Amino acid sequence: MEKREPEPARPSGSPDEWHGIVLVTGTDTEVGKTIATAAMAAAAQAAGQRVAVIKPGQTGIATGAPTDAEVVTRLAGPETVRTLAEYPEPLAPLAAAKVAGLPALDLFDVVDAIRAEAAKHDLVLVEGAGGLLVPMGLRPSGEPWTFADLATTLGANMIVVARAGLGTLNHTALTLEALNRRAVPARVILGAWPAEPELVHWANLGELVPYLVGALPAGAGSMDPGVFRRSAPGWLTPALHGVLDNWRVWAEEAG
C-alpha cells in the first residue's frame, strides 16, 4: 500500500498547556535533552499522569554507551519507553541510516507511532536528536524531514533544552525564532545549572526567564533514581507538573 504524506495538524494549544504530545529538542547536541526528558516524565508520573517516551532515531549504538531509552527508563521509569530505529554510528539519524545501509526513518511511520501512544497515554514525550533542523529521515516523497517538520505535522508543542553558559542566548533565540515562524509553541529548560554559577549564568538566566519552564542541576543524570524522581518536580514549573513557581526564590536558593 502506497504511503500518504501525513496531513499537518494545527498546534495543540498555548505553551502553557503541556499535555498530549510534547516534542523535546535542543539548541545543540549534549545539552541535556535526555535528562530533561526523564525529569518531565518523572514529574508527570508523580502527578498521576500516564507517560510514554519515544525516541524516533537512536544513533551511536556501536559506541556501547547507554541508549537514551535506557537512561530514561533507569531515571524515571515511565509506563512506556520506545525507540523506533537504531543506527550504529553517532551521526544525525538520516546520515547514520545511509552510512549503515539501513532504512531511514519514514515520517509517516513516526507520526503513526506517536499518535498510537498518544491514544493510550496522558503525555507522550518525543526526544529528538541534536538540534531542531537535524535531518531525521525521509518523507514518503523521498525528501528529508527534520524535527521541526515533525512538530508541524503533529501540531505539537516543543520544549527546547538549552545550555546555561556562554553562547546559549544566540542558540536559544535562533531555535525559538525557527519554531515561531512555524507557529510551534515552545518553552525552554536549562539542561544543567552549575553548582557554582558565574556571572554569565546569572545574566543568561535573567534573559531566559520569560521562556523558562525548568532548570536541572548539573549532574542530575548521575543521581540515584529514587532521588531523581523525588527531586524532578522541584526543577520544573506547574506547566510541566512541577512545583517551581517563583524564579526569584529559586535563584536565591540556587545561589
C-alpha positions as CSV (number, residue, x, y, z in Angstrom):
1,M,0.0,0.0,0.0
2,E,1.4,3.4,-1.0
3,K,2.1,5.7,1.9
4,R,0.4,9.1,2.1
5,E,2.1,12.3,3.2
6,P,0.8,13.0,6.7
7,E,-1.6,15.9,7.0
8,P,-0.2,18.8,9.1
9,A,-2.1,19.3,12.3
10,R,-3.0,22.6,13.9
11,P,-1.0,23.5,17.1
12,S,-2.5,21.8,20.1
13,G,-2.6,24.9,22.3
14,S,-0.7,27.5,24.0
15,P,2.8,26.8,25.5
16,D,1.1,26.9,28.9
17,E,-0.7,23.6,28.1
18,W,1.7,20.7,28.3
19,H,-0.2,17.5,27.7
20,G,-0.8,15.1,24.8
21,I,2.2,15.1,22.5
22,V,5.3,17.2,23.5
23,L,8.5,17.2,21.5
24,V,11.9,17.8,23.1
25,T,14.7,19.3,21.1
26,G,18.0,21.0,22.0
27,T,19.9,24.1,20.9
28,D,22.7,21.6,20.1
29,T,23.9,18.1,20.9
30,E,24.9,17.2,24.5
31,V,22.8,19.9,26.2
32,G,20.8,17.6,28.4
33,K,17.8,16.6,26.4
34,T,17.6,13.0,27.7
35,I,17.9,14.0,31.4
36,A,15.3,16.8,30.9
37,T,13.0,14.3,29.2
38,A,13.4,11.9,32.1
39,A,12.7,14.8,34.6
40,M,9.5,15.7,32.7
41,A,8.4,12.1,32.7
42,A,9.1,11.6,36.4
43,A,7.2,14.8,37.4
44,A,4.3,13.9,35.2
45,Q,4.1,10.4,36.6
46,A,4.3,11.8,40.2
47,A,1.3,13.9,39.3
48,G,-0.6,10.7,38.3
49,Q,-0.2,11.0,34.5
50,R,0.3,8.0,32.2
51,V,3.5,8.8,30.4
52,A,5.2,7.4,27.3
53,V,8.6,8.4,26.0
54,I,9.5,7.9,22.3
55,K,13.0,8.2,20.7
56,P,12.4,8.1,16.9
57,G,16.1,7.6,16.0
58,Q,18.8,6.4,18.3
59,T,22.3,6.7,16.9
60,G,25.7,5.7,18.2
61,I,24.7,2.2,19.2
62,A,28.2,0.9,18.2
63,T,29.8,3.0,21.0
64,G,28.3,0.8,23.7
65,A,27.1,3.8,25.7
66,P,23.7,3.5,27.4
67,T,20.9,4.5,24.9
68,D,18.6,7.4,25.7
69,A,15.8,5.0,26.3
70,E,17.9,3.1,28.8
71,V,18.7,6.3,30.6
72,V,15.1,7.5,30.8
73,T,14.0,4.1,31.9
74,R,16.6,4.0,34.7
75,L,15.9,7.5,36.0
76,A,12.2,7.9,35.5
77,G,10.7,4.5,34.8
78,P,7.8,5.7,32.5
79,E,4.9,3.4,31.7
80,T,6.1,3.1,28.1
81,V,9.5,3.8,26.5
82,R,10.0,3.1,22.8
83,T,12.9,3.5,20.3
84,L,11.7,3.4,16.7
85,A,15.0,2.9,14.9
86,E,18.6,2.4,16.0
87,Y,21.8,3.1,14.0
88,P,25.5,2.2,14.8
89,E,27.3,5.4,14.1
90,P,27.0,8.6,16.3
91,L,25.7,10.8,13.4
92,A,22.4,12.5,12.6
93,P,19.8,9.8,12.1
94,L,19.4,10.2,8.3
95,A,23.2,10.2,7.8
96,A,23.6,7.3,10.2
97,A,21.0,5.3,8.2
98,K,22.8,6.0,4.9
99,V,26.2,5.0,6.3
100,A,24.8,1.8,7.7
101,G,22.8,0.9,4.7
102,L,19.6,0.8,6.9
103,P,16.2,2.1,6.1
104,A,15.8,5.8,7.0
105,L,13.0,6.9,9.4
106,D,9.8,7.4,7.5
107,L,7.9,10.5,8.6
108,F,4.6,8.7,8.1
109,D,5.6,5.8,10.3
110,V,6.9,8.0,13.1
111,V,3.8,10.1,13.1
112,D,1.6,7.0,13.3
113,A,3.7,5.5,16.2
114,I,3.5,8.7,18.2
115,R,-0.3,9.1,17.7
116,A,-0.8,5.5,18.7
117,E,0.9,6.1,22.0
118,A,-1.0,9.4,22.5
119,A,-4.2,7.4,22.3
120,K,-3.1,5.4,25.3
121,H,-1.2,8.0,27.5
122,D,-1.8,11.4,29.0
123,L,1.6,12.7,28.0
124,V,3.9,11.5,25.2
125,L,7.4,12.9,25.2
126,V,9.3,12.6,21.9
127,E,13.0,13.2,22.2
128,G,14.8,14.4,19.0
129,A,18.5,14.1,18.0
130,G,20.8,17.1,18.2
131,G,19.0,20.3,17.2
132,L,15.8,21.3,15.6
133,L,16.8,21.1,11.9
134,V,18.9,17.9,12.0
135,P,17.8,15.6,9.2
136,M,15.9,12.8,10.9
137,G,14.7,10.6,7.9
138,L,12.7,10.7,4.7
139,R,9.2,11.8,3.8
140,P,7.1,9.5,1.7
141,S,8.1,11.7,-1.3
142,G,11.8,10.9,-0.6
143,E,12.7,14.4,0.8
144,P,14.4,14.7,4.1
145,W,12.4,15.7,7.2
146,T,13.5,17.4,10.4
147,F,12.2,17.5,14.0
148,A,10.6,20.9,13.1
149,D,8.7,19.1,10.4
150,L,7.5,16.5,12.9
151,A,6.3,19.3,15.2
152,T,4.2,21.0,12.5
153,T,2.8,17.6,11.2
154,L,1.7,16.6,14.7
155,G,0.6,20.1,15.8
156,A,2.6,19.6,19.0
157,N,4.3,21.9,21.5
158,M,8.1,21.9,21.8
159,I,10.5,22.0,24.7
160,V,13.9,23.5,23.9
161,V,16.7,22.3,26.2
162,A,19.5,24.8,26.3
163,R,22.9,25.3,28.0
164,A,23.2,27.7,30.9
165,G,26.5,29.2,29.8
166,L,28.1,31.3,27.1
167,G,26.5,31.2,23.7
168,T,23.1,30.0,24.8
169,L,21.3,33.2,24.2
170,N,22.0,33.2,20.4
171,H,21.4,29.4,20.0
172,T,18.2,29.6,22.0
173,A,16.9,32.7,20.1
174,L,17.6,31.0,16.8
175,T,15.7,27.9,17.8
176,L,12.8,29.8,19.2
177,E,12.6,32.0,16.1
178,A,12.6,29.0,13.8
179,L,9.7,27.5,15.9
180,N,7.8,30.7,16.0
181,R,8.0,31.0,12.2
182,R,6.4,27.6,12.0
183,A,3.7,28.5,14.6
184,V,5.0,25.9,17.1
185,P,4.5,26.9,20.7
186,A,7.8,26.5,22.6
187,R,9.4,27.0,26.0
188,V,12.9,26.4,27.4
189,I,14.5,24.2,30.0
190,L,18.1,24.8,31.2
191,G,19.7,21.3,30.9
192,A,22.4,21.8,33.5
193,W,22.6,24.6,36.0
194,P,26.1,24.7,37.6
195,A,26.6,24.2,41.3
196,E,28.7,27.4,41.3
197,P,27.2,29.7,38.7
198,E,29.2,32.6,37.4
199,L,28.1,36.0,36.1
200,V,27.4,34.7,32.6
201,H,25.0,32.1,34.0
202,W,23.0,34.6,36.1
203,A,22.9,37.0,33.1
204,N,21.6,34.3,30.8
205,L,19.0,33.3,33.4
206,G,17.7,36.8,33.6
207,E,17.3,36.9,29.8
208,L,15.7,33.5,29.5
209,V,13.2,33.6,32.5
210,P,10.3,34.7,30.3
211,Y,10.6,31.4,28.3
212,L,11.7,29.1,31.1
213,V,9.7,26.2,32.4
214,G,12.5,24.4,34.1
215,A,16.2,24.2,35.1
216,L,18.0,21.0,36.1
217,P,21.1,20.9,38.3
218,A,24.3,19.7,36.7
219,G,24.9,16.1,37.4
220,A,21.2,15.2,37.7
221,G,21.7,12.2,35.4
222,S,24.1,10.7,38.0
223,M,21.6,10.7,40.8
224,D,20.1,7.7,42.4
225,P,16.8,7.0,40.5
226,G,14.7,7.4,43.7
227,V,16.3,10.7,44.5
228,F,15.9,11.8,40.8
229,R,12.2,11.0,40.8
230,R,11.5,12.8,44.1
231,S,13.6,15.8,43.0
232,A,12.3,16.3,39.5
233,P,9.1,18.2,40.3
234,G,11.3,20.9,42.0
235,W,13.1,21.5,38.8
236,L,10.0,22.2,36.7
237,T,7.2,24.7,36.7
238,P,3.5,23.7,37.2
239,A,3.0,23.7,33.4
240,L,5.2,20.6,33.4
241,H,3.6,19.1,36.6
242,G,6.4,20.5,38.8
243,V,6.3,22.9,41.8
244,L,8.8,25.5,40.7
245,D,6.6,28.6,40.8
246,N,9.0,31.5,41.7
247,W,12.2,32.0,39.8
248,R,13.5,34.7,42.3
249,V,13.1,32.3,45.2
250,W,14.7,29.5,43.1
251,A,17.7,31.8,42.2
252,E,18.3,32.7,45.8
253,E,18.3,29.0,46.8
254,A,20.4,28.0,43.8
255,G,22.9,30.8,44.6
